[in-house]
Amino acid sequence: MQTIEDLLTVGRLLRHESPRRNGESFGILLAEKLLRVRDRQGCTVRLKANAAQRKFELRRRPSNIVLKARQMGITTWVAGQFFLKTITGPGVLTVQVAHTREAAEGIFQIVQRMWENLPPNLREGPLQRSRANVGQMVFPGLDSEYRVVSAAEENAGRGMTIQNLHCSELGRWPGDAAATLAGLRAALVPGGECCIESTPQGAYGCFYEQWMNAGNAGTIRHFFPWWMEPAYTAQPARDLSAEEIELMQEKGLSARQIGYRRGLEQSFRGLRAQEFAEDAVSCFKASGQCCFEIEKVEATLLQAPQPLHTRRGGALQIWLPPLPGKEYLVAVDTAGGGSEGDYAAVQVIELSSGLQCAELRERIGTLELARVAAQLGREYRGPADVAMICVERNNHGAGVLAYLDATERYPRVYEHDGVAGWLTSAGSKPRMISRIGALLEERADLFMSARLLEECRTFVLGSGGKTGAAQGAHDDCLMAMAVAQAVRAERLGSGRRA
C-alpha cells in the first residue's frame, strides 16, 4: 500500500463481507501482516490472533458485547481492528472509552505502538499524522481520527460523530454508566460498529443489563472463558475431584489447566469465578458483593406480580387496596426532587403481616411528597382515622415532616423518643438491612414490587464495610421498605403502641 487510493481499497474490503483465504478473514490476515504488539515478556512482536481473538473476529458484527475472563486480548484486538478501519477509510472517527484515565493511556499506547511499527512508507506517506498527543491521532490525508478517552471525563464522546465505538470494561465505569453509554451510542452513526466488553462485576449495573438484553437489541454476545488463553496452565493437578473430572470431560481441559484453576482458587477465592469466568451465568452471580442472596432475589423477581392499578404516570403502583379492619403503615424515604439523582419513595405495608400494598417512586419535591404520603395515609386509614406515617428524617426528611404538620395537618406521625421521624444511622442501618435479608429468605412473598427487588439485586457491600446502591443504581424503594419493616418490628415488639 503506497497511496491513499490503496488504503481506501483495503478499507472497502474491511467494511464489507470479509473475503476468506485458507479459512481466515481478511481482518485477521491484515492485522497479522501489519500490526505489532507487546507480548507478555515485554517484547514487540507481530500480532498473532489467539483463540479468543480469532473466534471474536469470525463472529463479529456491527453490534457486539463481550463477556470475558481477564487478559484475553480482546481490548488489544478491537483496538487493532478499529485502528485498521481508521487508517483505511475517509472521514472515520474511532473512539475507545476506558474505565479510568490510566486504562485509557494504556490503550492509547497499544495503538501508538501499532502506528510506530507500520512500514515507513505508510507512516511517512499517506498515514503521516498532523496531531498525536496523549489520547488522539489525526490523519489529515484521510481526514480520519483515532481517540481514546476515559469514561470518567465529563461528557465523554458527546458532540462527536463516531463510526467505530469501543467501550472497554463497562462493568467498571464510574458514575452513571448507563447515561454515559447512551450518550456515546447517540453519537454513533447508523451502520457504525460498536463493541462493548468487560469482565463481570456483579449481577447488577449497566454491563449486566446490556448483556442480559443483548438478544432483544440485536447485539451479538461473545463469551470467552479463561481456558481459551493458552498461557493459563500450571503444574498438572493430581487427585482430581469429581467436579474437576466433569469439567475436564465437558470442556476438554488438561490436568495442567486444572492445576492453574486450583491456583486461581487460592489466589482469588470467592472472586475466582468473576475474574476468570467459566460460564456466562455463575460469573455474574459470584462477582460483586450483593448484600442479599442473589439467587433468592432473582427468583422472587421472576414471580413479581403486576400492580392492580397505577397512578401518577406509573410512579405509584398499587397491588392491594385497603381492607376494613386492617392497620397500615406508610414509610417515606425522601430525596431532593431534582430531575436527576435519587428518587423519593413511599412504601405502604399492612402492619400485622408486613405485606407490601403500594409503592411510590418518583422525583418530586418535599411539599408534593408530603401531600402524596398524606393522601395514602388517609386512603389506607384502617381502624384509625389515618394510617401512621413514618418519615426517614435524614437529609430532606425534616422538610417533609414540617409540611405534614403545617400544610397537611396530619395527626399521626411516627416519633422516637419524642422526636418526629425515623433516623437511619450507622447503628440502625445494618439491622434494617439484615431484617430485609431475613424477610427475603423467609417471606419473599411479602414483596410485590419489581422495582424494589431490582434495587435489592444492586444493593452491595462497598469499601469500609458500607452498604448502598451500586454505581448507577438506586436504593430508594429498598430504604423506604427497610424503614417500614423496622418500624413494624418495633411496634409489634412493644405491644403495638401508636
C-alpha positions in Angstrom: 0.0 0.0 0.0 1.6 3.2 -1.2 -1.2 5.7 -1.7 -4.4 6.9 -0.3 -6.2 5.0 -3.0 -4.6 1.8 -2.0 -5.7 2.4 1.6 -9.3 3.1 0.6 -9.3 -0.1 -1.5 -8.3 -2.1 1.6 -10.9 -0.2 3.7 -13.6 -1.3 1.4 -12.7 -4.9 1.9 -12.7 -4.4 5.7 -16.1 -2.8 5.7 -17.8 -5.4 3.6 -18.1 -9.2 3.9 -14.5 -10.3 4.7 -13.1 -12.5 1.9 -11.6 -15.7 3.0 -8.2 -17.1 2.3 -7.3 -20.6 3.7 -10.2 -20.2 6.2 -9.0 -16.8 7.5 -10.9 -13.5 7.4 -9.3 -10.5 5.7 -9.3 -8.7 9.0 -7.2 -11.4 10.6 -4.8 -11.6 7.6 -4.3 -7.8 7.5 -3.8 -7.5 11.3 -1.2 -10.2 11.4 0.6 -8.7 8.5 0.7 -5.0 9.6 0.3 -4.8 13.4 2.8 -5.2 16.2 2.1 -5.5 19.9 4.0 -6.1 23.1 3.9 -9.7 24.4 3.8 -10.9 28.0 7.6 -10.7 28.1 7.6 -7.1 27.1 8.9 -7.7 23.5 7.4 -6.1 20.4 6.2 -8.9 18.2 3.9 -9.5 15.2 0.2 -9.7 16.3 -0.9 -13.3 16.0 -4.6 -13.9 16.8 -5.2 -16.2 19.7 -8.2 -18.4 20.0 -10.4 -15.8 21.7 -9.4 -13.1 19.2 -9.9 -15.4 16.2 -13.4 -16.5 17.4 -14.4 -12.9 18.1 -13.3 -11.8 14.7 -15.1 -14.5 12.8 -18.4 -13.8 14.7 -18.1 -10.0 14.9 -21.0 -7.9 13.7 -21.9 -4.2 13.8 -23.1 -4.5 17.4 -21.1 -6.7 19.8 -20.9 -7.4 23.6 -18.0 -9.4 25.1 -18.1 -11.1 28.4 -14.6 -12.4 29.2 -12.0 -13.6 31.7 -9.1 -11.4 32.5 -6.2 -10.8 30.0 -7.9 -12.5 27.0 -6.5 -9.9 24.5 -9.9 -8.7 23.3 -9.2 -5.0 24.1 -6.0 -5.2 22.0 -7.7 -7.0 19.2 -10.6 -4.5 19.0 -8.1 -1.6 19.1 -6.2 -3.2 16.2 -9.2 -3.8 14.1 -10.6 -0.3 14.7 -7.1 1.2 14.0 -7.1 -0.6 10.7 -10.6 0.7 9.8 -9.4 4.3 10.8 -6.3 4.2 8.6 -8.2 2.7 5.6 -11.3 4.9 5.4 -12.1 8.6 4.7 -13.6 10.7 7.5 -13.5 8.0 10.1 -13.7 8.8 13.8 -12.9 5.9 16.1 -13.4 6.3 19.9 -12.3 3.9 22.5 -13.6 4.5 26.1 -11.8 3.0 29.1 -13.0 2.9 32.7 -10.1 5.0 34.0 -7.7 7.6 32.7 -4.8 5.2 33.4 -6.5 2.5 31.4 -7.2 5.0 28.5 -3.5 5.8 28.4 -2.6 2.1 28.3 -5.0 1.5 25.4 -3.6 4.5 23.5 0.0 3.1 24.0 -1.2 -0.1 22.3 -2.4 1.9 19.3 0.6 4.2 19.3 2.8 1.1 19.1 0.8 -0.2 16.1 1.3 3.1 14.2 5.1 3.3 15.1 5.6 -0.2 13.7 3.8 0.3 10.4 6.1 0.3 7.3 7.9 3.6 6.9 6.3 4.2 3.5 2.9 4.4 5.3 4.0 6.4 8.3 5.8 8.9 6.3 3.4 9.0 3.4 -0.4 8.6 3.4 -0.6 7.9 7.2 1.6 10.8 8.4 -0.1 12.4 11.4 -0.8 16.0 12.0 -1.5 15.6 15.6 -0.5 12.8 18.1 -0.9 13.8 21.7 -2.0 11.6 24.6 -5.3 10.0 23.5 -5.5 11.4 19.9 -4.2 10.6 16.5 -5.2 12.6 13.4 -4.5 11.5 9.8 -5.1 14.6 7.6 -4.6 12.6 4.3 -7.7 10.6 5.1 -9.4 13.2 7.4 -9.7 10.4 9.9 -9.0 10.3 13.7 -8.5 7.9 16.5 -9.3 8.9 20.1 -9.0 7.1 23.4 -10.9 8.7 26.3 -11.9 7.9 29.9 -15.5 7.3 31.0 -14.6 9.4 34.0 -14.3 12.5 31.7 -17.4 14.7 31.8 -19.5 14.3 28.6 -17.1 11.6 27.2 -17.7 11.3 23.5 -20.6 13.8 23.3 -20.8 16.1 20.3 -18.9 13.7 18.1 -19.9 11.7 15.0 -18.5 8.3 15.6 -18.0 5.5 13.1 -16.4 2.9 15.5 -17.1 2.8 19.2 -15.3 0.5 21.7 -16.5 0.6 25.4 -13.9 -1.2 27.5 -14.6 -2.6 31.0 -18.1 -1.2 31.0 -18.8 -3.0 34.3 -16.2 -0.8 36.0 -17.2 2.6 34.5 -17.7 5.3 37.2 -20.8 7.4 37.8 -23.9 6.8 35.8 -22.5 4.3 33.2 -25.9 3.9 31.5 -26.2 7.6 30.8 -22.6 7.8 29.5 -23.2 4.8 27.3 -26.4 6.3 26.0 -24.6 9.5 25.1 -21.9 7.6 23.2 -24.4 5.5 21.3 -26.3 8.6 20.3 -23.1 9.8 18.6 -22.6 6.5 16.7 -23.6 6.9 13.0 -26.2 4.5 11.5 -24.2 1.5 10.3 -21.3 2.2 12.7 -19.7 -0.5 14.7 -19.9 -0.8 18.5 -18.1 -3.2 20.8 -18.8 -3.4 24.5 -16.6 -5.6 26.6 -15.9 -6.3 30.2 -15.1 -8.8 32.9 -18.2 -9.3 35.1 -18.9 -7.1 38.1 -21.9 -8.5 39.8 -25.4 -9.3 38.7 -26.4 -5.7 38.5 -25.4 -2.5 36.7 -25.0 -1.3 33.2 -22.9 -4.1 31.8 -25.1 -6.8 33.3 -28.2 -5.2 31.9 -26.6 -4.8 28.5 -25.5 -8.5 28.5 -28.9 -9.7 29.6 -30.8 -7.6 27.0 -28.4 -8.2 24.1 -30.6 -10.6 22.3 -33.5 -8.2 22.3 -31.2 -5.4 21.0 -29.8 -7.4 18.1 -26.4 -7.4 19.7 -24.1 -10.5 19.3 -22.9 -12.0 22.5 -19.3 -13.2 22.8 -18.2 -15.2 25.8 -14.6 -16.2 26.4 -13.7 -18.4 29.4 -10.2 -18.3 30.9 -9.1 -21.6 29.4 -9.1 -20.2 25.9 -5.9 -18.4 26.8 -3.0 -21.0 26.2 -0.8 -19.3 28.8 -3.2 -20.3 31.7 -1.5 -23.6 32.7 0.4 -24.8 35.7 1.8 -28.0 37.2 -0.6 -30.9 36.5 -3.2 -31.4 39.1 -3.4 -34.8 40.9 -6.1 -36.4 43.0 -8.8 -34.8 40.9 -12.2 -34.2 42.4 -15.5 -35.2 40.7 -16.2 -31.6 39.8 -12.7 -31.3 38.2 -13.1 -34.5 36.2 -16.5 -33.4 35.0 -15.1 -30.1 33.9 -12.2 -31.7 32.1 -14.6 -34.0 30.2 -17.1 -31.3 29.4 -14.6 -28.6 28.3 -11.7 -30.7 27.1 -9.3 -29.3 29.8 -5.9 -30.8 30.7 -4.5 -31.6 34.1 -2.2 -28.6 33.7 -5.3 -26.3 33.2 -6.9 -27.8 36.3 -3.7 -27.1 38.2 -3.9 -23.5 37.1 -7.5 -23.4 38.2 -6.5 -24.6 41.7 -4.0 -21.7 41.9 -6.8 -19.3 41.0 -8.9 -20.7 43.8 -6.1 -20.0 46.3 -5.3 -16.5 44.9 -8.8 -15.1 44.2 -11.0 -17.3 46.4 -14.6 -16.1 46.1 -13.7 -13.8 43.2 -12.2 -16.5 41.0 -15.5 -17.0 39.0 -15.6 -13.2 38.5 -12.0 -12.6 37.4 -11.6 -15.9 35.5 -15.1 -16.7 34.2 -16.1 -20.2 33.3 -19.7 -19.7 32.2 -21.9 -16.7 31.5 -24.2 -17.2 34.5 -22.1 -18.0 37.6 -19.5 -15.4 36.8 -22.1 -12.7 37.4 -23.6 -14.3 40.5 -20.2 -15.0 42.1 -19.0 -11.5 41.4 -19.7 -8.3 43.3 -20.8 -8.3 46.9 -24.6 -8.1 46.9 -25.9 -7.8 50.5 -28.7 -10.3 49.8 -28.9 -13.8 48.4 -28.9 -13.0 44.7 -30.5 -16.3 43.6 -33.4 -15.7 46.0 -33.8 -12.1 44.8 -33.9 -13.1 41.2 -36.3 -16.0 41.8 -38.6 -13.6 43.6 -38.2 -11.0 40.8 -39.4 -13.6 38.2 -42.6 -14.0 40.2 -43.3 -10.4 40.9 -46.9 -9.6 40.1 -48.1 -6.7 38.0 -49.8 -3.9 40.1 -53.6 -4.0 40.3 -53.5 -0.4 39.0 -51.2 2.6 38.8 -51.3 6.3 39.3 -49.1 9.3 38.7 -48.0 8.0 35.3 -46.9 4.7 36.8 -44.8 6.2 39.6 -47.4 5.0 42.1 -48.1 1.3 41.9 -50.9 -0.4 44.0 -51.2 -4.2 44.4 -53.6 -4.4 47.4 -56.3 -1.9 48.2 -57.1 -1.1 51.9 -59.2 -3.6 53.6 -61.6 -3.0 56.6 -60.2 -3.8 59.9 -56.5 -3.9 58.7 -53.9 -1.4 60.0 -51.4 0.0 57.7 -48.0 1.9 57.8 -46.8 4.5 55.3 -43.0 4.8 55.2 -41.3 7.7 53.4 -37.7 7.9 52.0 -37.0 11.5 50.9 -34.9 13.0 48.1 -34.2 16.4 46.7 -36.7 16.2 44.0 -34.5 17.2 41.1 -34.7 15.8 37.6 -31.6 13.6 38.2 -30.3 11.8 41.2 -32.2 9.8 43.8 -36.0 9.3 43.8 -38.4 9.9 46.7 -40.0 6.6 47.7 -43.1 5.7 49.8 -44.0 2.2 50.9 -47.4 1.1 52.2 -47.4 -2.1 54.2 -50.1 -4.0 56.1 -48.9 -3.8 59.7 -49.7 -7.3 61.1 -48.1 -9.2 58.2 -45.7 -6.7 56.7 -47.2 -7.3 53.2 -46.4 -4.7 50.6 -49.6 -2.9 49.4 -48.4 0.1 47.4 -45.2 1.9 46.4 -44.4 5.3 45.0 -41.1 6.0 43.3 -40.8 9.5 41.8 -38.6 12.5 41.6 -40.7 15.1 43.5 -40.1 17.9 45.9 -40.8 17.7 49.7 -44.1 19.5 49.6 -45.6 17.2 46.9 -44.1 14.2 48.7 -45.8 15.2 51.9 -49.1 15.6 50.1 -48.9 12.2 48.4 -47.9 10.5 51.6 -50.8 12.1 53.4 -53.2 11.0 50.7 -52.0 7.4 51.0 -52.2 7.6 54.8 -55.8 8.7 54.6 -56.7 6.1 52.0 -55.1 3.3 54.0 -56.6 4.5 57.3 -57.6 1.2 58.8 -59.4 1.3 62.2 -57.9 4.7 63.0 -58.8 7.9 61.1 -55.5 7.7 59.3 -52.5 5.3 58.9 -49.3 6.1 60.7 -46.7 7.9 58.5 -43.1 7.3 59.3 -40.6 9.7 57.5 -36.9 9.0 57.5 -35.7 12.3 58.9 -32.2 12.2 57.4 -31.5 14.8 54.8 -34.7 16.3 53.4 -36.9 14.4 55.8 -37.2 17.4 58.1 -38.9 19.3 55.3 -41.5 16.6 54.7 -42.2 16.4 58.4 -42.7 20.1 58.5 -45.2 20.1 55.6 -47.1 17.1 57.1 -47.5 19.2 60.2 -48.1 22.7 58.9 -49.7 22.1 55.5 -51.4 18.7 55.7 -52.2 18.9 59.4 -51.5 15.2 59.5 -52.4 13.9 63.0 -50.5 10.6 63.2 -46.7 10.8 62.5 -44.2 8.3 63.9 -42.0 9.6 66.7 -39.0 8.1 68.5 -38.1 9.4 72.0 -40.3 12.4 71.4 -38.7 13.3 68.0 -40.7 13.0 64.8 -39.3 10.7 62.1 -37.0 7.7 61.9 -33.3 8.2 61.9 -31.2 5.8 59.8 -27.8 5.8 61.3 -24.5 3.7 61.2 -26.0 1.8 64.1 -29.5 1.2 62.8 -28.9 0.7 59.1 -27.2 -2.8 59.4 -30.1 -4.1 61.5 -32.6 -2.7 58.9 -30.8 -4.3 56.0 -30.4 -7.6 57.9 -34.1 -7.6 58.5 -34.8 -7.2 54.8 -32.4 -10.0 54.0 -34.1 -12.3 56.5 -37.5 -11.5 55.0 -36.3 -12.2 51.5 -35.1 -15.6 52.7 -38.2 -16.5 54.8 -41.1 -14.4 53.5 -40.2 -13.2 50.0 -43.9 -13.3 49.1 -44.3 -10.1 51.1 -42.6 -8.1 48.4 -44.6 -7.3 45.3 -42.5 -4.6 43.5 -40.1 -5.5 40.7 -38.5 -2.0 41.3 -37.9 -2.9 44.9 -36.4 -6.3 44.0 -34.2 -4.8 41.3 -32.8 -2.4 44.0 -32.2 -5.4 46.3 -30.1 -7.0 43.5 -28.0 -3.9 43.2 -27.5 -3.2 46.9 -23.9 -4.0 47.6 -21.2 -4.0 50.2 -18.7 -1.3 49.4 -15.3 -0.2 50.8 -15.0 0.2 54.5 -18.0 -2.1 55.1 -20.5 0.5 54.0 -23.7 -0.7 52.1 -25.5 1.1 49.4 -26.6 1.1 45.8 -24.1 0.1 43.2 -22.8 2.8 40.8 -25.6 3.9 38.6 -28.3 2.1 40.7 -30.8 3.4 43.3 -31.9 2.1 46.7 -34.8 4.4 47.5 -37.6 1.8 47.4 -35.4 -0.5 49.4 -34.7 2.0 52.1 -38.3 3.0 52.4 -39.2 -0.6 52.9 -36.4 -1.1 55.4 -37.8 1.8 57.4 -41.3 0.3 57.1 -40.2 -3.1 58.3 -38.1 -1.6 61.1 -40.9 0.4 62.5 -43.3 -2.5 62.1 -40.9 -4.7 64.2 -40.6 -2.0 66.8 -44.3 -1.5 67.1 -45.2 -5.2 67.2 -42.4 -5.8 69.7 -43.7 -3.0 72.0 -47.3 -4.0 72.1 -48.3 -2.0 69.0 -48.2 1.3 70.8 -49.1 4.2 68.5 
